[in-house]
Amino acid sequence: MLDGAPTADAPAGSPSRAPDPETGRAGFAPFGHASGASGRRASASPAHGPRADTAAQLRRLLNLRPQAPLRTLPVADRALPGEEIAPGLFYSETRTPWPQTADFVLAGIRQDDVERARILAFDTETTGLAGGTGTRAFMIGAADWRDGQLRLRQLLIATLAAERAMLETFADWLPDGTVLLSYNGKSYDRPLLSTRYRLARLADPLPACGHIDLLHPMRRRYRQVWPNCRLATAERELLGVLREDDLPGSEAPAAWLQYLRGGSAATLRRVGHHNAQDLRSLCGLLERMADPPADPVQHTTGG
């Protein structure tokens, strides 16, 4: 009997038995397909086309749109001002010419007289406005008078782990005899920093410092004159400072959190500009609130 010929056991119309060209053994060829090499080529292609076509059919069945090609996003502006003096801690310093005058006589605002060289104005930018243990300072700015200039220094942390280094550095700026200058710092900035020193298990240098807070003298003198005694009002009325494109302090927490999450540093740099202007205005307001220098004694000769 010839291979591939129908046998008595095979029903009519059943697939023919054809020898496998590789093994030589008989096998079945599907209905409607030729045996041999041409049959193998035909069966190698799926009934529904290549795999890519199958995926396209599935997308059509599921009513899915073809995925758009991924676009390369621009690299975020992550540049922070200043020098990285410790991992995640940035330090910047600027100096502005400031004519040196006499030391401060402050009897008019119920403060003791103080030497100019002992004063350190300070201001913080924080993660919230309510205070408490959950709020931390991410920027500390300080200003003092040196060599006929106003020296302005800022510390900025770019990571949470850098807070300890920032607190240690700020403590080094507070030698014995320092007198702090602030605007509402007695009620907000100073207690907040003291809390952060305690949580970091560091010695708190602030209780050893004197402290002049200009908010209270400003209220005593101008509360019946101005609509409010905020720093922006005081600097406008007494110094003629009108801020343009200034970032409100209430937006500072969001600017820092945006940077921590990988966003741009552009808004965070504006926070630094805001902090620097606060310090310059604070020093200018102390000049205006201080007692005027006494007139020199006039000596006359008798005739």
C-alpha positions in Angstrom: 0.0 0.0 0.0 1.3 3.4 -0.9 1.9 6.0 1.8 -0.9 8.6 1.7 -3.4 6.3 -0.1 -6.8 6.1 1.6 -7.3 2.9 3.6 -10.5 1.0 4.4 -10.4 2.3 8.0 -10.1 6.0 6.8 -13.5 7.5 6.1 -14.0 9.3 2.9 -13.2 13.0 3.1 -10.8 12.6 6.0 -7.5 14.4 5.7 -4.9 12.6 3.8 -1.9 11.0 5.5 1.3 12.5 4.2 4.8 11.7 5.2 6.6 14.3 7.2 9.5 15.4 5.1 11.8 15.8 8.1 11.0 12.6 10.0 9.7 10.4 7.2 6.7 9.5 9.4 3.1 9.8 8.2 1.1 12.8 9.6 -2.1 14.6 8.9 -2.4 17.7 6.7 -5.2 20.1 7.6 -8.2 20.4 5.3 -7.6 22.7 2.4 -3.9 22.8 2.9 -1.3 21.3 0.7 1.3 19.0 2.2 5.0 19.5 1.9 7.1 22.7 2.1 4.3 24.8 0.7 2.0 23.6 3.4 4.6 24.5 6.1 4.9 28.0 4.7 1.1 28.5 4.7 0.7 27.2 8.3 3.6 29.4 9.6 1.5 32.6 9.2 -1.3 33.0 11.9 -4.8 33.1 10.6 -5.1 36.7 11.9 -1.8 38.1 10.6 1.3 39.1 12.5 1.4 39.9 16.2 1.3 43.7 15.6 -2.0 43.2 13.6 -3.4 41.2 16.5 -2.6 44.0 18.9 -4.3 46.5 16.6 -7.4 44.3 16.4 -7.5 44.1 20.2 -7.3 47.9 20.5 -10.2 48.2 18.1 -12.2 45.7 20.0 -11.6 47.5 23.3 -12.1 50.9 21.7 -8.6 52.0 22.7 -6.7 54.7 20.9 -3.2 54.1 19.8 -0.7 55.2 22.4 0.9 58.5 21.6 4.7 58.4 21.5 6.4 59.5 24.7 7.7 63.1 24.6 10.8 64.1 26.4 10.0 66.7 29.0 12.3 69.6 29.5 14.7 69.4 32.4 13.4 71.3 35.4 15.3 74.4 36.6 16.9 73.1 39.8 19.6 75.7 40.3 19.7 77.1 43.8 21.7 80.3 44.7 24.8 80.1 46.7 27.3 77.4 47.7 26.5 74.0 49.0 28.5 74.0 52.3 27.1 70.7 53.6 25.0 68.0 51.9 21.7 69.7 51.0 22.6 73.0 52.7 23.2 76.1 50.6 24.8 79.4 51.8 24.6 82.7 50.0 26.0 86.1 51.0 25.5 89.6 49.6 26.7 93.0 50.8 25.1 96.4 50.3 26.7 99.7 50.9 25.2 101.2 54.1 26.6 104.5 55.6 27.8 103.9 59.1 26.2 106.0 61.7 26.3 106.0 65.5 25.2 103.2 67.7 21.5 103.0 68.4 19.7 105.0 71.1 16.4 103.3 71.6 14.8 105.0 74.6 11.9 106.1 72.4 10.9 102.5 71.8 11.5 101.4 75.4 14.7 99.5 74.6 18.2 99.8 76.0 20.8 101.5 73.8 22.8 99.0 71.7 26.0 98.9 69.7 25.4 98.5 66.0 28.0 95.7 65.7 26.0 93.5 68.2 22.8 93.5 66.2 21.8 90.6 64.0 18.5 90.9 62.2 16.9 87.6 61.4 13.9 86.2 59.6 12.8 82.6 58.7 10.8 81.1 55.9 8.9 78.0 57.1 6.8 75.1 56.0 3.7 76.5 57.6 2.3 79.6 59.3 0.7 78.1 62.3 3.9 77.0 64.1 4.1 73.9 66.2 6.4 70.9 66.2 5.3 70.0 62.6 6.5 73.2 61.2 10.2 73.7 60.3 12.3 76.5 58.9 13.7 75.7 55.5 15.5 79.1 55.2 17.1 81.4 57.8 18.2 84.8 56.7 20.4 87.2 58.8 21.7 90.7 58.3 24.3 92.7 60.2 26.6 95.7 59.7 30.2 95.2 58.7 32.8 97.6 57.3 30.3 100.2 56.1 28.1 97.6 54.5 25.0 95.6 55.3 26.0 91.9 55.2 23.1 89.6 54.3 23.5 85.9 54.7 21.0 83.1 53.9 20.8 79.4 54.7 18.6 77.2 52.6 18.0 73.5 53.0 17.3 71.4 49.9 16.7 68.2 51.8 15.1 67.4 55.2 18.3 65.8 56.4 20.2 69.1 56.1 18.2 70.8 58.8 20.7 69.9 61.6 23.6 71.4 59.6 21.6 74.6 59.1 20.8 75.0 62.8 24.5 74.4 63.7 25.6 77.0 61.2 23.1 79.6 62.4 24.2 79.0 66.0 27.8 79.9 65.0 26.4 83.3 63.9 25.4 84.1 67.4 28.4 85.1 69.5 28.1 86.3 73.1 26.5 89.6 73.3 24.3 89.2 70.2 21.1 91.2 70.1 18.5 89.8 67.7 16.3 92.1 65.7 13.0 90.8 64.2 9.5 91.7 63.2 7.1 89.5 65.1 10.1 87.2 65.8 9.5 87.0 69.5 6.1 85.3 68.9 6.9 83.2 65.9 10.5 82.9 64.5 12.3 82.5 67.8 10.0 79.9 69.4 9.9 77.9 66.2 13.7 77.8 66.0 14.0 76.9 69.7 11.6 74.0 69.0 13.8 72.8 66.1 16.9 72.9 68.2 15.3 70.9 70.9 14.0 68.3 68.4 17.4 68.0 66.9 18.9 67.6 70.4 21.1 70.6 69.9 21.9 73.3 72.4 19.6 76.3 71.8 21.7 79.5 71.5 18.7 81.9 71.3 17.9 82.4 75.1 21.4 83.9 75.6 20.7 86.6 73.1 19.0 90.0 73.6 16.0 90.6 71.4 14.5 93.7 69.9 11.2 93.1 68.2 9.9 96.1 66.2 6.3 95.0 65.8 5.3 96.1 69.3 6.9 99.6 69.1 5.3 100.0 65.7 1.9 99.2 67.0 2.2 101.5 69.9 3.2 104.4 67.7 1.1 103.8 64.5 -1.9 101.6 65.3 -4.2 104.7 65.2 -2.6 106.0 62.0 -2.2 103.1 59.7 -4.8 100.5 58.6 -2.5 97.8 60.0 1.1 97.4 61.3 2.4 94.6 59.0 5.9 94.8 57.8 4.8 95.7 54.2 2.8 98.6 55.6 5.6 99.9 57.8 8.2 99.7 55.0 5.9 101.5 52.6 5.0 104.3 55.1 8.4 104.9 56.6 10.9 103.8 54.0 9.0 104.3 50.7 9.5 100.6 49.7 7.0 99.4 47.2 7.6 95.8 46.3 7.1 94.7 42.7 6.6 91.1 41.7 7.1 90.0 45.3 6.2 86.5 46.3 3.8 86.6 49.3 5.1 84.8 52.3 2.1 82.6 52.4 3.3 81.0 49.2 6.7 80.1 50.5 5.8 76.6 51.9 4.4 75.5 48.5 7.5 76.7 46.7 9.8 74.6 48.9 7.6 71.5 48.7 7.4 71.8 45.0 11.2 71.8 44.8 11.5 68.8 47.1 9.1 66.9 44.8 11.4 67.5 41.8 9.9 70.8 40.5 11.6 74.0 39.4 13.6 76.1 41.7 12.4 79.4 40.1 9.7 80.1 42.7 12.0 79.1 45.6 14.6 81.7 44.4 11.8 84.3 44.7 11.3 83.2 48.3 15.0 84.1 48.8 14.4 87.6 47.3 11.4 88.1 49.6 13.5 87.1 52.6 16.3 89.4 51.7 14.0 92.4 51.3 12.4 91.6 54.7 15.9 91.9 56.3 16.8 95.1 54.5 13.6 96.7 55.5 14.0 95.5 59.1 17.4 97.2 59.4 16.0 100.4 57.8 13.1 100.5 60.2 15.4 100.2 63.2 17.2 103.3 61.8 13.9 105.2 61.6 12.6 104.1 65.0 15.8 105.0 66.8 16.1 108.3 68.6 17.7 111.0 66.5 21.3 111.8 67.4 21.7 114.7 69.8 22.8 118.0 68.5 26.4 118.9 69.3 26.7 121.3 72.3 27.1 124.9 71.1 29.9 126.7 73.0 29.7 130.5 73.1 32.1 133.0 74.4 31.1 135.9 76.6 31.7 139.5 75.4 
